Amino acid sequence: MWAFACGVVASGAALTEHWPLVLLGVLLAGPLVCATSQAVNDWFDRDDGVVRCVRDFTGYDRVMVYQFDPDGHGKIIAEARDPRLESLLGHHYPATDIP
Protein backbone atom coordinates (compact mmCIF):
# COMPACT_ATOMS: atom_id res chain seq x y z
CA MET A 1 0.00 0.00 0.00
CA TRP A 2 2.80 2.39 0.89
CA ALA A 3 4.51 1.70 -2.42
CA PHE A 4 1.34 2.65 -4.29
CA ALA A 5 0.86 5.81 -2.23
CA CYS A 6 4.51 6.79 -2.70
CA GLY A 7 4.18 6.19 -6.43
CA VAL A 8 1.16 8.47 -6.59
CA VAL A 9 2.99 11.23 -4.71
CA ALA A 10 6.12 10.80 -6.84
CA SER A 11 4.05 11.00 -10.05
CA GLY A 12 3.10 14.57 -9.24
CA ALA A 13 -0.61 13.92 -9.80
CA ALA A 14 -2.94 16.30 -8.03
CA LEU A 15 -4.20 14.27 -5.07
CA THR A 16 -7.18 16.54 -4.43
CA GLU A 17 -8.55 15.94 -7.92
CA HIS A 18 -8.05 12.16 -7.99
CA TRP A 19 -8.52 11.22 -4.34
CA PRO A 20 -11.16 8.49 -5.04
CA LEU A 21 -8.76 6.71 -7.39
CA VAL A 22 -5.90 7.09 -4.94
CA LEU A 23 -8.01 5.67 -2.11
CA LEU A 24 -9.19 2.79 -4.29
CA GLY A 25 -5.61 2.06 -5.36
CA VAL A 26 -4.35 2.01 -1.77
CA LEU A 27 -7.20 -0.26 -0.66
CA LEU A 28 -6.70 -2.71 -3.54
CA ALA A 29 -2.90 -2.70 -3.50
CA GLY A 30 -2.69 -4.34 -0.06
CA PRO A 31 -4.78 -7.46 -0.80
CA LEU A 32 -3.27 -7.91 -4.26
CA VAL A 33 0.28 -7.71 -2.97
CA CYS A 34 -0.51 -10.02 -0.04
CA ALA A 35 -2.21 -12.58 -2.29
CA THR A 36 0.67 -12.56 -4.77
CA SER A 37 3.21 -12.87 -1.97
CA GLN A 38 1.32 -15.82 -0.48
CA ALA A 39 1.08 -17.57 -3.85
CA VAL A 40 4.83 -17.23 -4.40
CA ASN A 41 5.51 -18.46 -0.87
CA ASP A 42 3.22 -21.47 -1.39
CA TRP A 43 4.96 -22.32 -4.67
CA PHE A 44 8.38 -22.43 -3.01
CA ASP A 45 7.09 -24.38 0.02
CA ARG A 46 5.46 -27.13 -2.04
CA ASP A 47 8.42 -29.52 -1.66
CA ASP A 48 8.36 -29.15 2.13
CA GLY A 49 4.68 -30.09 2.20
CA VAL A 50 5.28 -33.16 0.06
CA VAL A 51 8.06 -34.55 2.26
CA ARG A 52 6.01 -34.00 5.42
CA CYS A 53 3.03 -35.83 3.91
CA VAL A 54 5.16 -38.75 2.69
CA ARG A 55 6.93 -39.02 6.06
CA ASP A 56 3.60 -38.95 7.93
CA PHE A 57 2.16 -41.60 5.60
CA THR A 58 5.15 -43.96 5.59
CA GLY A 59 6.49 -43.42 9.10
CA TYR A 60 10.08 -43.25 7.77
CA ASP A 61 12.67 -41.45 9.89
CA ARG A 62 13.70 -39.27 6.94
CA VAL A 63 12.16 -38.32 3.59
CA MET A 64 14.08 -36.14 1.12
CA VAL A 65 13.52 -34.51 -2.27
CA TYR A 66 16.50 -34.40 -4.59
CA GLN A 67 16.97 -31.94 -7.42
CA PHE A 68 19.15 -33.39 -10.17
CA ASP A 69 21.33 -31.44 -12.56
CA PRO A 70 21.89 -32.53 -16.19
CA ASP A 71 24.93 -34.62 -15.16
CA GLY A 72 22.91 -36.60 -12.61
CA HIS A 73 24.38 -34.98 -9.51
CA GLY A 74 21.79 -34.38 -6.79
CA LYS A 75 21.09 -31.75 -4.17
CA ILE A 76 18.64 -32.22 -1.30
CA ILE A 77 16.13 -29.39 -1.60
CA ALA A 78 13.53 -30.54 0.95
CA GLU A 79 13.61 -32.80 3.98
CA ALA A 80 11.31 -34.07 6.72
CA ARG A 81 13.12 -35.96 9.47
CA ASP A 82 13.02 -37.20 13.00
CA PRO A 83 14.42 -34.35 15.14
CA ARG A 84 17.08 -36.70 16.52
CA LEU A 85 18.67 -36.97 13.06
CA GLU A 86 21.15 -34.48 11.63
CA SER A 87 19.78 -32.47 8.72
CA LEU A 88 21.05 -33.22 5.21
CA LEU A 89 19.21 -30.30 3.62
CA GLY A 90 21.39 -28.58 1.03
CA HIS A 91 23.89 -31.43 0.76
CA HIS A 92 25.19 -32.29 -2.71
CA TYR A 93 25.84 -35.83 -3.91
CA PRO A 94 27.65 -36.97 -7.05
CA ALA A 95 25.73 -39.06 -9.58
CA THR A 96 27.81 -42.10 -8.63
CA ASP A 97 26.41 -42.01 -5.06
CA ILE A 98 22.77 -42.02 -6.19
CA PRO A 99 21.42 -45.38 -7.39
MDAnalysis code that builds the backbone (N, CA, C; Angstrom):
import MDAnalysis as mda
import numpy as np

u = mda.Universe.empty(297, n_residues=99, atom_resindex=np.repeat(np.arange(99), 3), trajectory=True)
u.add_TopologyAttr("name", ["N", "CA", "C"] * 99)
u.add_TopologyAttr("resid", np.arange(1, 100))
u.add_TopologyAttr("resname", ["MET", "TRP", "ALA", "PHE", "ALA", "CYS", "GLY", "VAL", "VAL", "ALA", "SER", "GLY", "ALA", "ALA", "LEU", "THR", "GLU", "HIS", "TRP", "PRO", "LEU", "VAL", "LEU", "LEU", "GLY", "VAL", "LEU", "LEU", "ALA", "GLY", "PRO", "LEU", "VAL", "CYS", "ALA", "THR", "SER", "GLN", "ALA", "VAL", "ASN", "ASP", "TRP", "PHE", "ASP", "ARG", "ASP", "ASP", "GLY", "VAL", "VAL", "ARG", "CYS", "VAL", "ARG", "ASP", "PHE", "THR", "GLY", "TYR", "ASP", "ARG", "VAL", "MET", "VAL", "TYR", "GLN", "PHE", "ASP", "PRO", "ASP", "GLY", "HIS", "GLY", "LYS", "ILE", "ILE", "ALA", "GLU", "ALA", "ARG", "ASP", "PRO", "ARG", "LEU", "GLU", "SER", "LEU", "LEU", "GLY", "HIS", "HIS", "TYR", "PRO", "ALA", "THR", "ASP", "ILE", "PRO"])
u.atoms.positions = np.array([
    [0.822, -1.179, 0.000],
    [0.000, 0.000, 0.000],
    [0.871, 1.249, 0.000],
    [1.931, 1.222, 0.822],
    [2.802, 2.393, 0.888],
    [3.486, 2.633, -0.442],
    [3.855, 1.547, -1.127],
    [4.512, 1.704, -2.420],
    [3.575, 2.390, -3.408],
    [2.318, 2.016, -3.413],
    [1.344, 2.653, -4.294],
    [1.202, 4.131, -3.943],
    [1.023, 4.417, -2.655],
    [0.860, 5.808, -2.227],
    [2.099, 6.633, -2.565],
    [3.271, 6.074, -2.361],
    [4.507, 6.793, -2.695],
    [4.609, 7.026, -4.200],
    [4.174, 6.039, -4.982],
    [4.179, 6.194, -6.432],
    [3.257, 7.304, -6.885],
    [2.110, 7.408, -6.248],
    [1.161, 8.473, -6.586],
    [1.778, 9.829, -6.274],
    [2.372, 9.960, -5.103],
    [2.988, 11.225, -4.710],
    [4.140, 11.559, -5.657],
    [4.966, 10.568, -5.975],
    [6.119, 10.800, -6.844],
    [5.698, 11.151, -8.269],
    [4.508, 10.722, -8.680],
    [4.055, 11.003, -10.046],
    [3.707, 12.478, -10.244],
    [3.450, 13.159, -9.144],
    [3.100, 14.569, -9.243],
    [1.630, 14.807, -9.532],
    [0.825, 13.756, -9.548],
    [-0.613, 13.916, -9.804],
    [-1.253, 14.713, -8.673],
    [-2.234, 15.504, -9.024],
    [-2.945, 16.300, -8.028],
    [-3.829, 15.377, -7.194],
    [-3.479, 15.196, -5.941],
    [-4.203, 14.274, -5.067],
    [-5.628, 14.744, -4.799],
    [-5.835, 16.037, -4.734],
    [-7.177, 16.544, -4.428],
    [-8.157, 16.257, -5.555],
    [-7.673, 16.197, -6.789],
    [-8.553, 15.936, -7.920],
    [-8.856, 14.449, -8.091],
    [-7.924, 13.599, -7.723],
    [-8.047, 12.162, -7.993],
    [-8.125, 11.332, -6.708],
    [-8.553, 11.930, -5.608],
    [-8.523, 11.215, -4.336],
    [-9.317, 9.906, -4.337],
    [-10.464, 9.792, -5.047],
    [-11.163, 8.491, -5.036],
    [-10.319, 7.381, -5.668],
    [-9.617, 7.704, -6.752],
    [-8.761, 6.706, -7.393],
    [-7.569, 6.346, -6.508],
    [-7.022, 7.342, -5.844],
    [-5.897, 7.090, -4.939],
    [-6.346, 6.188, -3.797],
    [-7.484, 6.482, -3.207],
    [-8.015, 5.666, -2.109],
    [-8.286, 4.236, -2.575],
    [-8.907, 4.110, -3.737],
    [-9.186, 2.786, -4.291],
    [-7.878, 2.018, -4.543],
    [-6.900, 2.695, -5.098],
    [-5.608, 2.056, -5.362],
    [-4.937, 1.570, -4.085],
    [-4.961, 2.397, -3.059],
    [-4.355, 2.013, -1.772],
    [-5.092, 0.821, -1.176],
    [-6.422, 0.838, -1.236],
    [-7.201, -0.258, -0.660],
    [-7.010, -1.561, -1.424],
    [-6.876, -1.495, -2.731],
    [-6.696, -2.711, -3.543],
    [-5.254, -3.208, -3.548],
    [-4.306, -2.310, -3.416],
    [-2.899, -2.703, -3.496],
    [-2.526, -3.676, -2.380],
    [-3.032, -3.464, -1.185],
    [-2.692, -4.343, -0.063],
    [-3.080, -5.791, -0.294],
    [-4.369, -6.069, -0.572],
    [-4.778, -7.459, -0.797],
    [-4.103, -8.097, -2.010],
    [-3.911, -7.339, -3.073],
    [-3.272, -7.911, -4.262],
    [-1.830, -8.293, -3.985],
    [-1.115, -7.418, -3.293],
    [0.282, -7.714, -2.968],
    [0.361, -8.892, -2.003],
    [-0.510, -8.914, -1.010],
    [-0.509, -10.024, -0.044],
    [-0.830, -11.350, -0.722],
    [-1.822, -11.350, -1.605],
    [-2.206, -12.583, -2.290],
    [-1.086, -13.082, -3.192],
    [-0.445, -12.170, -3.895],
    [0.665, -12.556, -4.767],
    [1.824, -13.088, -3.944],
    [2.124, -12.420, -2.851],
    [3.209, -12.870, -1.974],
    [2.921, -14.259, -1.412],
    [1.684, -14.514, -1.014],
    [1.316, -15.822, -0.475],
    [1.410, -16.896, -1.543],
    [0.999, -16.589, -2.762],
    [1.076, -17.567, -3.850],
    [2.526, -17.939, -4.151],
    [3.400, -16.962, -4.169],
    [4.829, -17.232, -4.403],
    [5.391, -18.062, -3.257],
    [5.037, -17.710, -2.039],
    [5.506, -18.460, -0.874],
    [5.026, -19.905, -0.926],
    [3.763, -20.119, -1.281],
    [3.219, -21.471, -1.386],
    [3.936, -22.273, -2.462],
    [4.261, -21.632, -3.577],
    [4.962, -22.316, -4.667],
    [6.314, -22.837, -4.187],
    [7.056, -22.019, -3.453],
    [8.378, -22.430, -3.013],
    [8.333, -23.407, -1.835],
    [7.229, -23.456, -1.113],
    [7.095, -24.375, 0.018],
    [6.481, -25.715, -0.368],
    [6.161, -25.916, -1.635],
    [5.458, -27.134, -2.041],
    [6.267, -28.388, -1.752],
    [7.594, -28.345, -1.928],
    [8.420, -29.519, -1.663],
    [8.401, -29.883, -0.182],
    [8.394, -28.882, 0.687],
    [8.357, -29.147, 2.128],
    [7.060, -29.844, 2.518],
    [5.960, -29.448, 1.915],
    [4.681, -30.089, 2.205],
    [4.650, -31.530, 1.737],
    [5.258, -31.795, 0.594],
    [5.284, -33.159, 0.056],
    [6.075, -34.080, 0.982],
    [7.261, -33.658, 1.407],
    [8.063, -34.552, 2.255],
    [7.399, -34.792, 3.604],
    [6.724, -33.790, 4.146],
    [6.006, -33.995, 5.419],
    [4.886, -35.010, 5.250],
    [4.136, -34.891, 4.154],
    [3.032, -35.831, 3.914],
    [3.541, -37.250, 3.715],
    [4.610, -37.407, 2.934],
    [5.161, -38.747, 2.693],
    [5.706, -39.327, 3.987],
    [6.392, -38.520, 4.784],
    [6.929, -39.022, 6.058],
    [5.794, -39.426, 7.001],
    [4.759, -38.608, 7.074],
    [3.605, -38.952, 7.932],
    [2.941, -40.248, 7.467],
    [2.819, -40.425, 6.160],
    [2.156, -41.600, 5.603],
    [2.985, -42.871, 5.786],
    [4.299, -42.768, 5.560],
    [5.154, -43.960, 5.594],
    [5.715, -44.262, 6.970],
    [5.881, -43.216, 7.796],
    [6.492, -43.418, 9.098],
    [8.008, -43.511, 9.048],
    [8.615, -43.221, 7.887],
    [10.079, -43.254, 7.771],
    [10.700, -42.183, 8.658],
    [11.944, -42.435, 9.074],
    [12.665, -41.452, 9.890],
    [13.044, -40.214, 9.088],
    [13.281, -40.400, 7.781],
    [13.696, -39.272, 6.944],
    [13.135, -39.447, 5.533],
    [12.614, -38.360, 4.987],
    [12.165, -38.322, 3.594],
    [12.803, -37.083, 2.982],
    [13.382, -37.245, 1.771],
    [14.078, -36.142, 1.119],
    [13.621, -36.002, -0.330],
    [13.736, -34.785, -0.844],
    [13.517, -34.511, -2.266],
    [14.851, -34.060, -2.830],
    [15.275, -34.761, -3.892],
    [16.503, -34.401, -4.588],
    [16.166, -33.588, -5.824],
    [17.034, -32.639, -6.146],
    [16.969, -31.937, -7.423],
    [18.223, -32.350, -8.183],
    [18.024, -32.892, -9.387],
    [19.148, -33.394, -10.165],
    [19.538, -32.402, -11.249],
    [20.847, -32.263, -11.458],
    [21.325, -31.436, -12.561],
    [21.478, -32.316, -13.804],
    [21.807, -31.739, -14.949],
    [21.890, -32.527, -16.188],
    [22.905, -33.676, -16.133],
    [23.917, -33.563, -15.273],
    [24.933, -34.619, -15.161],
    [24.539, -35.720, -14.188],
    [23.377, -35.577, -13.539],
    [22.906, -36.604, -12.613],
    [23.315, -36.391, -11.171],
    [24.017, -35.301, -10.900],
    [24.377, -34.981, -9.514],
    [23.131, -34.463, -8.803],
    [22.997, -34.753, -7.513],
    [21.791, -34.377, -6.787],
    [22.053, -33.450, -5.625],
    [21.063, -32.644, -5.330],
    [21.092, -31.754, -4.169],
    [19.778, -31.964, -3.424],
    [19.845, -32.068, -2.112],
    [18.640, -32.224, -1.299],
    [18.014, -30.844, -1.116],
    [16.789, -30.703, -1.647],
    [16.131, -29.393, -1.599],
    [14.977, -29.348, -0.601],
    [14.584, -30.503, -0.069],
    [13.526, -30.542, 0.953],
    [13.734, -31.794, 1.797],
    [13.385, -31.677, 3.075],
    [13.612, -32.802, 3.985],
    [12.624, -32.746, 5.143],
    [12.090, -33.908, 5.493],
    [11.314, -34.067, 6.720],
    [11.991, -35.193, 7.480],
    [12.323, -34.969, 8.746],
    [13.122, -35.958, 9.474],
    [12.732, -35.987, 10.943],
    [13.119, -37.089, 11.551],
    [13.018, -37.198, 12.999],
    [13.973, -36.158, 13.590],
    [13.558, -35.406, 14.585],
    [14.420, -34.348, 15.137],
    [15.740, -34.857, 15.707],
    [15.828, -36.154, 15.988],
    [17.084, -36.696, 16.517],
    [18.147, -36.850, 15.433],
    [17.744, -36.796, 14.163],
    [18.673, -36.971, 13.056],
    [19.254, -35.631, 12.614],
    [20.498, -35.671, 12.163],
    [21.149, -34.477, 11.626],
    [20.538, -34.150, 10.263],
    [20.360, -32.877, 9.993],
    [19.780, -32.466, 8.715],
    [20.777, -32.666, 7.572],
    [20.240, -33.092, 6.427],
    [21.047, -33.223, 5.211],
    [20.606, -32.199, 4.159],
    [19.725, -31.305, 4.530],
    [19.209, -30.297, 3.619],
    [20.348, -29.471, 3.032],
    [20.352, -29.352, 1.711],
    [21.387, -28.580, 1.034],
    [22.622, -29.374, 0.647],
    [22.729, -30.612, 1.111],
    [23.891, -31.431, 0.758],
    [23.848, -31.796, -0.724],
    [25.031, -31.902, -1.306],
    [25.186, -32.292, -2.708],
    [25.783, -33.691, -2.767],
    [25.317, -34.469, -3.724],
    [25.839, -35.830, -3.908],
    [26.165, -36.048, -5.382],
    [27.328, -36.666, -5.654],
    [27.651, -36.965, -7.053],
    [26.740, -38.055, -7.610],
    [26.614, -38.083, -8.917],
    [25.735, -39.061, -9.576],
    [26.108, -40.483, -9.212],
    [27.370, -40.752, -8.955],
    [27.810, -42.105, -8.625],
    [27.305, -42.576, -7.268],
    [26.917, -41.645, -6.386],
    [26.408, -42.012, -5.056],
    [24.898, -42.252, -5.054],
    [24.230, -41.925, -6.147],
    [22.774, -42.020, -6.191],
    [22.409, -43.202, -7.119],
    [21.747, -44.206, -6.550],
    [21.420, -45.378, -7.390],
    [20.406, -45.048, -8.471],
])
